[in-house]
Amino acid sequence: MIPHINIFLDWFGRLGSLDYASLFINLLDVFLVAFVIYKLIMLVKGTRAWQIILGLGVFFLLVLASYKFHLTALNWLLRQILPLGPVALVILFYPELRSVLEEIGRLRFLGRGFVVLEKEDLSNLIEQLTKVVADMSKARVGALIVIEREVGLSNVIANGRKIDALASADLIRTIFHPGSPLHDGAIIIRGNRIVAASCTLPLSDSPRVGTMIHTRHKAALGVSEESDAVVLVVSEETGLISLSIDGDILRGLLPEQVHAKLVELLQGGEAVEGVQNIKRTVSTAFSKMRAGSASEQKQNVKR
């Protein structure tokens, strides 16, 4: 029993002699590096840069494997490519590097992408989207609606017309009305606001896409392949409603199915609910602090 007590006392003594300032700085350093790596991964996640990174990983594994298993000729050939690496990386990642620098220049690198809304705001957005696609399906008015989530769509927004207006069925119907100057292209919704209209989306070049797929659907597939966006499409030829996510497309959906799918994708996550709870808790705490500070000021005035 006594040896255990001695070990505990020795451990406790060492704990008291720790340099907590140095420990805090080291932990902060590790956290900042992890945060930067996470943000960089989120910038390329779902884009072609992600496939390029995976390809580079396979290339370096081949270099190591050829060295370990004494594949001399293959190892020599692969090592001849390595000096070209820095120039090749700049060429391959030019769009992503430009995007990163633009985000840092706008001071948006620390917080971007998915906007967390209150449950009531999300419910209203889903109701408005369901209503407008149902109405436009009946009238056979074409529409392309992109809902941004965690992966940002700043590059797509930049080629459209900035709007920044609350998303509503009436506004969306007006934008896509035939003859409207903004009806060509897609609208981008961030949070519960339309941030841009008449945006040009990248077309899918996947071999799985058939020749009978129309341009709107190819554009929906293209942006969902390169991001985690949810895309709603209304065909002006058939009036069919489609939803694209993660490079797949669900066609011929009923309004009830659209509503259920939007609830699942935008509102059903436990993580979103958890962030909303944290947001409400922090807001309540700050309100109490302000109320307490105001009360103290009143008491000091009375004194």
N, C-alpha and C positions, 0 to 999 in steps of 0.2 A: 504493500500500500504506500509506504514511504517513498520508494523510487518513483512511483507515479506522481506523487505530490511534488517531488523535486523536479521532475520533467516539466510539470505544469508551471512551477515557479520560474524555471529557467526560460520557458517559452514566453511567459508573461513579462519577464525582465527584458527579453529581446524585443518584444512588441513595444515596450515603452521607450526603447532606444532608437526606434525607427525614425528616419528623416521624413516626416509626413509631407513636407513641402516638395521634396524631390519625388516622393511617391505620387503625389497629386499631379505634378508636371508630366511624369511618365505616363500615367493613366490618361491624362488629357491628350498627350501626343498620340497614343494608340487610338483613342476615340476619334480624333480628327482625321488620322490616316484612314481608318475604317469608313468614316463618313464620306470622305472624298472618293474612295474606291466605290462605295455604294452609289453615289451620285453619278459617277462616270459609267457604271454598269447600267443604271436606269436610263442614261442618255442614249446608249447603243442597244438596249434591250428591245427586241422585236424589229430591229432594222437590219439592213444588209451587213452593217459593220459587225453585228453579232456573229454572222456566219463566217466573216473574214477572220475574226478572232479565233473561232473554233478551228478554222483551217490553219492558222498560224500555230495553234497548239499542236495539231497533228504533225505539222512540219518539224517542229522542234523535237517531238517525240521520235520521229523518224531519224533525226540527227543523232539523238542519244542511243537509240536502238542499234543503228548501224555501227556506232563506235563500240558499244558493248559486245556485239556479236561479231566484231571484226569484219564487217562488210566494207572493205577498204575502198572499192571503186564507188559504191553508193555514197559512203561518207565523204569522199573527196568531192563528188559532184554536188552534194548538198552544201558543203562548206564554201564552194565557189559562189553560191547564191547569197550567203550571209553578208558580204560587204555591201551588197545592194539594198540591204534591209532598211536603213534609215530613209533613203529616198523613196523606196517602194511604199513604206508606211505612210509617208506624207501624201503620196499620190492616192493610195487606197482610202485613206481616212480624211481626205480633204473636206468633204461635206460635213462630216461629224466634227472635225477640228474647228471649222468655221462656226458651226452651231454652238459649240462649247464656248468659244471666245465671245460670241454674241450674247449668250446667256450671262456670262461673267460681266460683260460690259454693261448689261442692263441691271446688274445686281440681282438677278433672279435665280442664280445657280443654287443658292441655299434653300430656296423654296419654290417649287414649280410643279406643274403637272396636275394631278388630281386635286380638285377643290372639294373639301369636305363640307357638305351641306347638312342643315338640320333635317330631320326625318320629314317634317311637314313640307319643306321646300322641295325635297326629292320627290315626295308623293305628288305634289302639284305639277312638277316637271314631267313626271311619267304620265299623269292624266292628260296634260296638254299635248304631249307627243302622240299618245294613243289616239286622242280625238282628231288631231290634224291628219295623221296618216290614214285614218278610217275615212275621213271626209274627202281627202285627195284621191283615195283609191276609188271611191264611188264616182268622182268626177273625172277620173283618169287624167290627173295632173301629175306629171313626173316630179319627183323630189329625191334629194340626196342629203341626208342629215347625219352628221358625224358628231358623236358625243365623246369628247376627250376624257380619258381617265388618267392613269398614272404616267404613262409615256406622253410627253409633251408633243404638240403639233405646231410649234412655232413656225417651222419652215413652210407648212401648208398655209397657215394663217397669213404669212407675209405676202403670199402671191394673190390674196383675195382683197376684198373691200372691207375695211374695219367698220364694225357697227357698234358693238358693246351695248346691247339692249336686252332687257328681260325677255327670256324665251316664252312665247305664248303662241297658241294655235292661230290666232288672227294674224300675228306678224309673220309666222312661217308661211301661212297660206298666201299672204300678200307678196312675199319674196318670190315664191315659186309660181305665181300667177303668170300664165303665158303672156308674153309681151313686156313683163317687168324687166328692167335693165339688169337685175341681179338673179334672174331665174336660171341662167346657165351656171353650172358648177354646183358646189356643195356649200352648205352652211356648217360652221363649226360651233358647237356648244361647249362651253367651259363652265362647270358649275351649273347654274341655272340661267346663264346669260349667253346670248348669241354674240360671239366675238368677231365673227367675219362671215361674209357671204361671197358667192361667186368665186369660190376657191377651186383651183385645179388639183386633183388628186393623182397620185401615181397609179398607173394601170398595172394590174397583175400580169406577169409574164409566166405564170405557173403553167406547166404542161397539162395540169388537171383541168384547166379552164377550157371549156368547149368553144367552138367557133360561133355557136348560137347565143352565147352570153352577150348581152348588150353592154355598151360603154359604161353606163351608170353602174352596172353590177361589177364590171371589171375594176372600176375605180373603187368601189366599196371593198372588194377583195384586196386590192392593192394596198389601201391604207390600213386595213385590218391585219395584213401580213407584216407590215412594218411598224405596227404599234398595237396597243391593247384597246384601241378605240372600239366603241359600239357604233355600227353604221346601219341606219334605216334607209331603205330604198323603196320608192313607189314607182312602178312602171307606168309610163303614159300610154303604152300600147295595150297592155292587158289589165292594168289596174292592180296587179298583184303586189302584195307587200312582202318585202324580204328583209332579213336581218343578217348582217355579217359580223363575225367575231373570230379572231385568231386564224384568219385565212380560210374560214369556212363560211358558207352562206346557207341560210334557211329560207326557202322560198314558199310563196303561197300561204303566208300566215294570216290568221284571222285577227281582228283587233284584240280579242281577249287573249290570244296567244302572245301578241306583241306586248301587251300590258304585263302578263305573267313573266315573260322573258326579261323585260326591263327591270321589273322588281327584283328578279333573281340576280341580274348583273350589276345593278346600281345600288340597290337598297338592301339586299339580303345578306351582305357580308358581315360577319361578326366583328371584323377589324374596323369597318366603318362605324358600326354602332359603338365600339369601344372608344374610338377617337372622338365621336360625338359626346359620349359621356364625360371623357376627360375635359373636352372643351367646355361643357356645361359646368363641371366641377370647378375648373379654374376661374370661369367667369363669375360663379357664385362667390368664390373665395375673394376675388378682387372687389366684388360689390360689398361684401362684409367689411373688408379692410377700409374701403372708402367711407362706409357708413360709420365705422368706429372712429376714423380720423375726424370726420365731420362732428361727431358727438363730442370728442375731446376738445375740438376748437370752440364749440358752443359753451362747454363748461369753463374753458379758460376765459372766454369773453365775460361770462357771468361773474367770475371771480375778480 
